[in-house]
Amino acid sequence: MNFSTLLSLTLMLVQLWPCSPNTQNHSAHNMERSFTAVRRVRRGWVWEPLFATEEQKSVGPVYVGQLKSDLDKQNDNLKYILTGEGAGSIFIIDENNGKIYVTQTLDREKKPFYTLRAQAINRSTQLPVEPESEFIIKVRDINDQEPQFLDGPYVATVPEMSPEGTSVTQVTATDGDDPSYGNSARLLYSLIQGQPYFSVEPKTGVIRMASQMDRETKDQYLVIIQAKDMVGQPGALSATATVTINLSDINDNPPKFQQRLYYMSVSEEAPVGTTVGKVFAEDSDIGENAAMNYFIEGDSSDVFDIITDNETQEGIILLKKRVDYESKRRYSIQAKVVNRYIDERFLKEEPFEDKTIVKINVEDADEPPVFTLEDYVMEIPEGAVSGSLVGVVTARDPDDDDCPVRYSIVRGMHLKRLFSINEHNGTIITTKPLDREIASWHNITVTATETKNPEKISEANVYIQVLDVNDHAPEFPKYYETFVCENAVSGQLIQSISAVDQDDSAESHHFSFSMAQEATNNSSFAVKDNQDNTAGIFTAKSGFRREEQFYFYLPVLILDNGTPPLTSTNTLTITVCDCDTEVNTLYCRYGAFMYDIGLSTEALIAVLACILILLVFFLAIVAIRQQRKKTPFSEKMEEFRENIVRYDDEGGGEEDTEAFDISALRTRTVMRTHKPRKKVTTEIHSLYRQSLQVGPDSAIFRQFISEKLEEANTDPSAPPYDSLQTYAFEGTGSLAGSLSSLGSNMSDMDQSYDYLTDWGPHFKQLAGMYTSHRSGGD
């Protein structure tokens, strides 16, 4: 026979604290639902799901359900045991009747269910009467969690004038209760503050525009949203969130001038670019929606200009052209302002621009005199007598009082010696005759000064051209060397000539060439005019003899085309040459020279021979004197020169050490020991030690090197390339020191020469001589 145990659930909702009637009704409703369970059969057990409700801890344990076996005869023969999660602490069981109690407050948000195991054993035998069975106690949720806005506080931005229904932002609240059971986690959103401008969707929390709003009226709103659970039913829990909604600007306002009429003034002395004044248009928008551009309409735009200050959004009126009080004293301009960025949605309502009138008065100022011309050009013939009229300059005071002016020449002191000006009427005259060939143009500066206010000065440039007069006769451009051979034939061209004239330009010159009247009877040569400002000299006969006439002088008449025309006679010298077919110019010049000095060829050769002999004799004397001037030190200098090494290339740098072993100059001389002479005075020993110490590092050697280096640096004939100069060094002296007895206070008889035997075989004979001498003396 199979045993079975009936596990029944008795769900009891116990409130530890006094509850409202609504809460009590809700608990009763849950209790009614707790008895609705599914009956399941598992092996020998029959059980239904168990539920425990989360609640506050009561005074005593709260009954949850009962385990009961069909073998239980109510004689206390069976014992019920409960094991698993929370058994014995959270959940306890009455081992006699199988009733289960909860002893602690349960929190579904921390642990939603517990897994337990039940067993029925015989008290006598302690053996199970039923196999162990596992069951679950679920914690049933109650509405104990308030909604929370985890993302707050909220900040949103929406353009102003947005249409009704425009979405602004969305708020979301969360609830920790069980969303699958009841309405504890079902939220409902509502608007506590923000009507009538905004609305909120109850289920989604989306905030929308409820009406059009103007940022210029109010640019920020605080909206309070409430979220309630239990779908807003009575007893529901709630939470609120604050949403800051900012209205962003759109260009829905046109600019407006603050004034319908502006008054300004500007001095007629003001330079171009002067600020005349400022206008300002207000725009309720901000940022780039308030950016604007100013314009000037009408004909005044050529005198005045307006620019926009991008920082202050002001219109700055500038002077575009100099104004003159005497010409126009008042200007009326129309200024217009237009938004730089326009929203076309609002153009239909009104134009986004505005206009105003600006009246500008020109202030009078004491202006300097004004010349009738900025530059004057005048002409005067050259050679005009002093006091001749050159021209007149005129200036007047532009002011109403028309103050008299005084004229003067201010630039070019040398020009004041050529021109003068009448200070009252501006008449310019010459003070001395002018020569076009010296200067064809003269530039002077004339000033006009107000007599009442000398500080008001103006200047004008006067350019004076000196007109040419035919006052220079034509002439040869150079000296012509003309030669004719003795064997020349008639009609042979021997010279081409031309002419120059200092008057005017060379393009307008025209010269005529002819033979002078006094030479018309000369039949040896003829002049032929080429009609191109040149002429040719031809022979008029055949054959010339040098012995009869060496030179011919041919006068040539040159006529220009000036008014009146001028002529000049230029003489052409023709030299007769002894030549075969062509003229040897050098030979002819030599012959002419000899002819002029009256010497024959033989005499000239003799003179040249004497000069050559004297020159050779003079050079010999100079060479002998130079030889005698050589000093004995020159040989030593030659020795130094032999040590100069020159390179034609740049060498190998620091690694090139094969040319010269520089270590010889760097190595310090090693002192060598020796046997000193006996009975030598302290002075001799000192000199001896000094001679051993003369080396590359000694002061004497360094001084020698410095002097040679200075000579090389200051020598102007030194080559511009690098060179290495090596100076030979004789060493540290002989080991014997000085053999001289000079400076010694002892005679040879008192000295010992035994140390000579230590000098080696080279001094053997010398040691024998001195040793024998010593022994003989003894």
Secondary structure by P-SEA (a helix, b strand, c coil): cbbbbbbccbbbbbbcccccaaaaaaaaaaaaaccbbbbbbcccccccbbbbbbccccccccccbbbbbccccccccbbbbbbccccccccccccccbbbbbcbbbbcccccbbbbbbbbbbcccccccccbbbbbbbbcccccbbbbbccccbbbbbbcccccccccbbbbbbbccccccccccbbbbbbccccccccccccccbbbbcbbbbcccccbbbbbbbbbccccccccccbbbbbbbbbbbcccbbbbbcccccccccccccccccccbbbbbbbccccccccbbbbbcccccccbbbbbcccccbbbbbbcbbbbcccccbbbbbbbbbbcccccccccccccbbbbbbbbbbbbccccccccccbbbbbbccccccccccbbbbbbcccccbbbbbbbbcccaaaaaccccccccbbbbbcbbbbcccccbbbbbbbbbbcccccbbbbbbbbbbbbbccccccccccccccccccccccccccccccccccccccccbbbbbbccccccccccbbbbbccccbbbbbbcccccccccccbbbbbbbbbbbcccbbbbbbbbbbbbbbcccccaaaaaaaaaaaaaacccaaaaaaaaaaaaaaaaaaaaaaaaaaaaacccaaaaaaaaaaabbbbcccccccccccccccccccccbbbbbccccccccaaaaaaaaaaaacccccaaaaaaaaaaaaaaaaccccccbbbbbbbbbcccccccccccccccccccccccccccccccccaaaaaaaaaaaaaaac
